[in-house]
Amino acid sequence: MAGDLRVAILGCGLAAGLGNDETVWSHPRAIAELAGLRLALAFDPDAARLAAFCAQWGCVAAESPESLLGQGPDILLICAPTSLHEHYLSAALAAGITTVVCEKPLVGDADTARRLVKAYGAAGHSLYVYYPRRWIGAVRELAAEIAAGSWGQPLGFHGWYGKGVLTIGCHSIDLIRMLLGPAVRVMALDRPVGGTAPGELTPDIRLGLASGVSGLLQSYDYSRYALTDLDLLFEEGRVRLTDLGFRIQRWRRVPSPHFAGFFELASEGPAETDYARAALGLWRRVRDSHGGAPVVDDGDCLSLGVIDAVARSLQTGREENVHSGD
């Protein structure tokens, strides 16, 4: 409709949601669901993919990225390969696009991310980095519960990841930062695993957090199957996010019914999450924040700082500090 915020998208591949079935909420589906937003423009260098995307979502195909930006969309969504993010983010800033949503990771290294975040902040523009599991309702509820102290102090964590620390491992690193706080130390141990993306690193990673808690992200052969699994231990229980994020399970510390004077973990049973609708939470926030105070989501700078430290640790064979960039 005439008053809707016009969204343009650069990149129409898997990250954009082309071909996703009705059970998985892509960016275009979330935009279509929310009043006040309209997917207006799209560009992809693959002409056939662009035509299919525009036919599926009812938007107009732009001839080039420059043509798309020149039409002045209210919001730009970047779903292109990570190698193109820096160029598109800089071009959007120069074109005066005041709200940009970028698929994770923002760029390939922390220094570049910090520079872009600083530039967007100085211009008063909003920049969101989309990590879908941040927007799972149960994950956001858990973050609030941890902050309120209902789980007690964290004791440790363990996760599995494959395909590369920048491509897939960043999801777990981001969740750990969101739930338990930033990592300040990294020790990485390289070992051969299958299914690693070209040019990527998939080591076992021991993370030491600012709180003093430590844990392990363990690599596996991603070519066998996709897996997202993060297990968190607290003084008062345990929480595990599994099944790619579609399921969460909680256990609470209770007096043992078997041994007097001891405590056990009692399962509250697995519960389905709203992961299939995670994009809806992001786009509601983007819509509602548009035109207000700028939102510069620099959480990815911290995650990319961890990934940079992983690379250094593999080179030196030692534990490395995570650079803050201050």
Backbone torsions as a table, in degrees:
resi	resn	phi	psi	omega
1	MET	NA	167.0	-171.5
2	ALA	-60.0	-36.3	-176.6
3	GLY	-88.5	0.7	-177.6
4	ASP	-71.3	149.4	171.3
5	LEU	-73.6	128.6	-176.1
6	ARG	-88.2	122.2	179.7
7	VAL	-104.3	133.2	174.0
8	ALA	-116.6	148.3	-176.4
9	ILE	-127.1	131.7	173.6
10	LEU	-106.4	111.6	-177.9
11	GLY	103.0	118.1	-173.0
12	CYS	-120.3	28.7	-179.6
13	GLY	-89.3	-148.7	-173.2
14	LEU	-60.3	-41.4	-178.3
15	ALA	-62.5	-28.9	179.7
16	ALA	-78.1	-20.7	176.7
17	GLY	107.5	9.9	180.0
18	LEU	-62.7	125.0	176.0
19	GLY	86.3	-5.0	177.6
20	ASN	-64.1	143.0	179.0
21	ASP	-80.7	-179.8	-171.9
22	GLU	-70.8	-11.4	-178.6
23	THR	-86.7	-11.5	-177.5
24	VAL	-116.9	121.0	-176.2
25	TRP	-85.5	109.0	176.3
26	SER	-85.2	173.5	174.9
27	HIS	-56.1	-52.2	-177.9
28	PRO	-59.6	-37.9	-179.2
29	ARG	-67.1	-39.8	177.9
30	ALA	-65.4	-41.2	178.4
31	ILE	-62.0	-42.7	179.8
32	ALA	-65.2	-29.3	-177.2
33	GLU	-75.1	-28.7	-172.2
34	LEU	-94.4	127.8	173.9
35	ALA	-64.0	142.3	177.5
36	GLY	95.4	-3.8	178.0
37	LEU	-124.0	145.9	176.6
38	ARG	-145.8	126.4	174.8
39	LEU	-76.3	111.4	-170.5
40	ALA	-105.3	-38.1	-170.8
41	LEU	-135.6	152.3	176.4
42	ALA	-149.3	151.5	171.6
43	PHE	-142.9	140.0	170.9
44	ASP	-150.0	140.3	-179.5
45	PRO	-67.2	-19.2	176.4
46	ASP	-85.9	106.7	-173.0
47	ALA	-60.8	-40.8	-178.9
48	ALA	-67.0	-41.3	178.6
49	ARG	-65.6	-40.5	178.4
50	LEU	-61.7	-44.7	-179.5
51	ALA	-63.3	-41.5	179.1
52	ALA	-64.9	-40.9	179.8
53	PHE	-63.4	-48.0	-178.4
54	CYS	-64.6	-35.6	177.1
55	ALA	-67.2	-37.7	-178.6
56	GLN	-70.6	-37.9	-170.8
57	TRP	-111.1	-0.7	173.3
58	GLY	71.2	34.1	178.2
59	CYS	-113.1	172.1	-176.7
60	VAL	-95.9	136.8	178.2
61	ALA	-81.3	127.4	174.1
62	ALA	-89.0	151.1	-177.1
63	GLU	-76.8	-23.7	-176.3
64	SER	-161.8	164.5	174.2
65	PRO	-58.6	-38.5	-179.1
66	GLU	-65.1	-40.5	177.6
67	SER	-63.6	-41.5	179.5
68	LEU	-62.4	-48.1	-179.3
69	LEU	-66.4	-33.3	-178.9
70	GLY	-67.9	-16.6	178.8
71	GLN	-86.7	4.4	170.2
72	GLY	61.1	51.4	176.2
73	PRO	-64.0	155.2	177.4
74	ASP	-72.2	-35.6	-176.1
75	ILE	-136.4	135.9	176.0
76	LEU	-111.3	131.6	174.6
77	LEU	-111.2	122.2	-179.3
78	ILE	-104.3	111.7	177.8
79	CYS	-121.2	21.4	179.0
80	ALA	-78.1	169.0	175.2
81	PRO	-56.1	150.5	-176.7
82	THR	-55.7	-33.5	-178.7
83	SER	-61.9	-20.0	-179.6
84	LEU	-98.7	-7.3	-173.8
85	HIS	-60.0	-47.6	-176.5
86	GLU	-58.4	-45.0	-179.6
87	HIS	-62.4	-46.5	-178.0
88	TYR	-68.5	-38.2	178.1
89	LEU	-63.8	-41.3	178.3
90	SER	-67.4	-41.4	-179.8
91	ALA	-65.6	-39.0	178.8
92	ALA	-65.4	-39.5	178.1
93	LEU	-63.0	-45.5	179.8
94	ALA	-64.9	-31.7	-178.7
95	ALA	-81.4	-5.5	177.7
96	GLY	80.5	20.5	175.9
97	ILE	-72.6	115.6	-168.0
98	THR	-84.1	-14.6	178.4
99	THR	-134.4	121.9	-179.4
100	VAL	-127.4	132.6	172.5
101	VAL	-112.6	126.3	-176.3
102	CYS	-123.1	132.5	173.4
103	GLU	-62.3	151.1	178.7
104	LYS	-70.9	156.5	-19.3
105	PRO	-74.2	161.7	-177.2
106	LEU	-56.3	-52.8	175.6
107	VAL	-146.4	-166.6	-174.7
108	GLY	-93.0	-8.3	-178.5
109	ASP	-150.7	158.9	-172.7
110	ALA	-70.7	-38.0	-177.9
111	ASP	-61.7	-45.1	178.5
112	THR	-64.5	-40.4	178.4
113	ALA	-61.0	-45.2	-179.3
114	ARG	-62.4	-40.7	179.9
115	ARG	-62.9	-43.8	-179.7
116	LEU	-67.1	-42.8	179.0
117	VAL	-60.8	-42.6	178.7
118	LYS	-62.8	-40.9	-179.0
119	ALA	-66.9	-42.1	177.8
120	TYR	-64.8	-40.9	178.2
121	GLY	-63.3	-42.6	-179.7
122	ALA	-64.5	-32.5	179.8
123	ALA	-82.0	-9.7	-176.6
124	GLY	74.2	25.1	179.8
125	HIS	-99.5	153.5	178.8
126	SER	-93.1	139.0	178.9
127	LEU	-137.2	116.6	178.9
128	TYR	-110.0	138.6	171.6
129	VAL	-109.3	124.9	-172.8
130	TYR	-94.0	106.2	165.6
131	TYR	-108.3	110.2	-170.2
132	PRO	-60.3	-34.4	-175.6
133	ARG	-72.2	-17.1	171.3
134	ARG	-59.5	-27.4	-170.2
135	TRP	-102.6	8.2	171.7
136	ILE	-68.9	129.4	-176.7
137	GLY	-57.0	-43.2	-178.1
138	ALA	-66.3	-31.1	177.7
139	VAL	-70.6	-41.8	178.7
140	ARG	-67.9	-36.5	174.4
141	GLU	-63.7	-42.6	178.9
142	LEU	-62.0	-42.4	178.9
143	ALA	-59.1	-40.8	179.2
144	ALA	-67.4	-39.3	179.0
145	GLU	-65.4	-41.6	178.3
146	ILE	-62.7	-45.2	-179.9
147	ALA	-61.9	-33.6	-179.8
148	ALA	-80.0	-9.0	176.9
149	GLY	88.3	9.6	-174.8
150	SER	-72.5	-15.9	177.0
151	TRP	-101.6	-1.9	-174.7
152	GLY	73.6	-167.1	-178.9
153	GLN	-76.0	143.4	174.5
154	PRO	-67.4	145.2	179.8
155	LEU	-109.1	-25.3	-179.0
156	GLY	167.1	177.6	-178.9
157	PHE	-155.9	158.7	175.9
158	HIS	-147.1	137.4	177.4
159	GLY	-141.5	159.2	174.1
160	TRP	-113.9	142.7	173.9
161	TYR	-153.4	160.1	176.4
162	GLY	-145.0	-178.4	173.6
163	LYS	74.0	-8.4	179.3
164	GLY	129.7	141.4	-177.0
165	VAL	-70.2	-30.5	179.2
166	LEU	-78.3	-36.2	-176.4
167	THR	-80.0	-46.6	-174.1
168	ILE	-119.6	-42.6	-177.8
169	GLY	-58.6	-26.6	-179.8
170	CYS	-60.2	-28.0	178.0
171	HIS	-61.5	-47.9	-179.5
172	SER	-68.1	-39.1	178.3
173	ILE	-61.3	-41.6	178.9
174	ASP	-65.5	-42.5	179.4
175	LEU	-64.9	-41.0	178.4
176	ILE	-61.9	-43.2	177.2
177	ARG	-60.8	-43.9	-178.0
178	MET	-65.7	-40.5	-172.4
179	LEU	-92.1	-37.6	-171.4
180	LEU	-117.1	-13.3	180.0
181	GLY	110.0	170.7	-172.4
182	PRO	-72.9	148.9	172.6
183	ALA	-82.1	141.5	178.9
184	VAL	-120.4	-15.2	179.5
185	ARG	-137.8	146.5	-177.9
186	VAL	-138.3	133.9	168.6
187	MET	-126.8	121.9	-176.6
188	ALA	-115.0	139.1	179.4
189	LEU	-125.6	111.7	-177.3
190	ASP	-77.2	139.9	172.0
191	ARG	-153.8	146.6	-175.6
192	PRO	-69.6	125.9	174.0
193	VAL	-133.6	151.8	179.7
194	GLY	-83.1	167.0	174.0
195	GLY	73.9	18.2	178.9
196	THR	-83.7	134.7	179.8
197	ALA	-63.6	147.5	179.8
198	PRO	-55.8	134.0	178.7
199	GLY	77.5	3.6	-176.5
200	GLU	-98.7	163.0	174.4
201	LEU	-114.3	135.8	178.1
202	THR	-134.0	65.4	179.6
203	PRO	-88.4	165.3	163.5
204	ASP	-70.5	139.9	-173.8
205	ILE	-130.9	123.1	171.4
206	ARG	-99.8	124.9	-177.4
207	LEU	-110.6	130.8	171.1
208	GLY	-107.4	123.5	-175.6
209	LEU	-91.6	163.2	-179.8
210	ALA	-60.7	-26.9	-179.5
211	SER	-75.2	-10.5	-175.9
212	GLY	98.6	-11.1	177.3
213	VAL	-75.6	146.2	175.9
214	SER	-132.7	162.2	180.0
215	GLY	-165.9	-178.3	-172.2
216	LEU	-127.3	134.0	164.9
217	LEU	-106.4	116.1	-172.9
218	GLN	-105.2	135.3	-177.0
219	SER	-87.6	156.7	178.0
220	TYR	-150.3	174.1	-177.4
221	ASP	-80.3	99.4	-175.2
222	TYR	-66.9	-21.5	-178.7
223	SER	-66.6	-17.6	179.2
224	ARG	-75.9	-43.9	-179.6
225	TYR	-173.1	158.9	175.4
226	ALA	-82.9	141.0	-176.3
227	LEU	-148.4	131.8	165.7
228	THR	-128.0	117.8	-176.0
229	ASP	-146.2	119.7	179.8
230	LEU	-134.5	123.5	-174.0
231	ASP	-117.2	122.1	-175.8
232	LEU	-117.6	131.2	176.2
233	LEU	-109.1	137.1	178.7
234	PHE	-129.8	168.9	175.9
235	GLU	-58.4	-34.4	-173.8
236	GLU	-107.4	10.9	177.6
237	GLY	159.4	-162.0	-174.3
238	ARG	-143.4	142.8	176.4
239	VAL	-133.8	134.7	179.7
240	ARG	-129.8	124.0	173.8
241	LEU	-99.0	123.5	-174.0
242	THR	-143.5	-171.8	-179.2
243	ASP	51.3	47.9	179.1
244	LEU	67.6	1.5	-175.6
245	GLY	112.0	-2.1	-179.5
246	PHE	-81.0	-7.7	-177.9
247	ARG	-142.6	143.8	176.2
248	ILE	-132.6	142.0	178.4
249	GLN	-129.9	139.7	-178.1
250	ARG	-123.8	143.0	171.7
251	TRP	-127.5	141.0	178.8
252	ARG	-116.0	146.1	177.4
253	ARG	-72.7	124.0	-178.9
254	VAL	-138.9	156.7	173.3
255	PRO	-58.0	136.2	-177.5
256	SER	-67.1	130.2	173.8
257	PRO	-79.0	-6.4	-175.2
258	HIS	-104.8	-34.1	-173.9
259	PHE	-132.9	115.0	-178.6
260	ALA	-60.6	134.9	178.1
261	GLY	86.8	-4.7	179.0
262	PHE	-107.7	165.5	176.1
263	PHE	-120.8	152.2	176.1
264	GLU	-131.1	174.3	172.3
265	LEU	-103.0	122.6	179.0
266	ALA	-101.4	124.4	-177.5
267	SER	-72.6	135.5	172.2
268	GLU	-91.3	2.5	179.0
269	GLY	86.4	146.9	177.3
270	PRO	-68.0	146.8	179.4
271	ALA	-131.6	140.1	175.0
272	GLU	-71.9	142.6	177.1
273	THR	-100.8	175.8	176.1
274	ASP	-97.2	31.0	-178.1
275	TYR	-54.7	-34.4	-179.2
276	ALA	-62.7	-14.8	-179.0
277	ARG	-118.5	18.5	-174.2
278	ALA	-60.3	-39.4	-178.0
279	ALA	-60.7	-26.2	179.9
280	LEU	-62.2	-39.6	178.8
281	GLY	-63.4	-43.3	178.1
282	LEU	-60.7	-49.8	-173.0
283	TRP	-72.1	-26.9	172.5
284	ARG	-64.3	-42.5	178.9
285	ARG	-65.3	-42.8	179.3
286	VAL	-60.4	-46.2	179.9
287	ARG	-62.2	-48.1	-174.0
288	ASP	-71.7	-25.7	-179.0
289	SER	-89.8	-11.5	-174.0
290	HIS	-62.4	130.4	179.6
291	GLY	86.4	-6.3	177.3
292	GLY	-98.2	-151.9	179.2
293	ALA	-62.0	138.1	-178.5
294	PRO	-62.4	143.0	176.0
295	VAL	-111.1	108.0	178.6
296	VAL	-110.0	100.5	-174.1
297	ASP	-84.4	96.0	-177.0
298	ASP	-99.1	14.3	176.8
299	GLY	-57.0	-29.6	-178.8
300	ASP	-68.7	-25.7	175.7
301	CYS	-60.0	-40.2	179.5
302	LEU	-67.5	-43.3	178.7
303	SER	-64.2	-42.4	179.2
304	LEU	-67.9	-30.4	174.3
305	GLY	-62.2	-37.5	176.0
306	VAL	-64.6	-44.5	-178.4
307	ILE	-65.0	-38.2	174.3
308	ASP	-61.0	-41.0	179.6
309	ALA	-67.1	-32.7	175.3
310	VAL	-60.0	-46.6	179.6
311	ALA	-62.1	-41.2	178.9
312	ARG	-65.6	-40.7	-179.5
313	SER	-63.9	-37.6	177.4
314	LEU	-65.5	-33.4	179.0
315	GLN	-74.1	-40.5	-173.9
316	THR	-92.3	-22.2	-174.9
317	GLY	74.0	15.3	-177.2
318	ARG	-126.4	166.9	171.8
319	GLU	-68.8	137.9	-177.8
320	GLU	-121.6	143.3	173.7
321	ASN	-77.9	146.3	176.1
322	VAL	-85.4	121.8	-178.6
323	HIS	-74.3	131.8	-178.4
324	SER	-79.1	-25.9	-177.5
325	GLY	84.5	2.0	179.6
326	ASP	-72.7	NA	NA
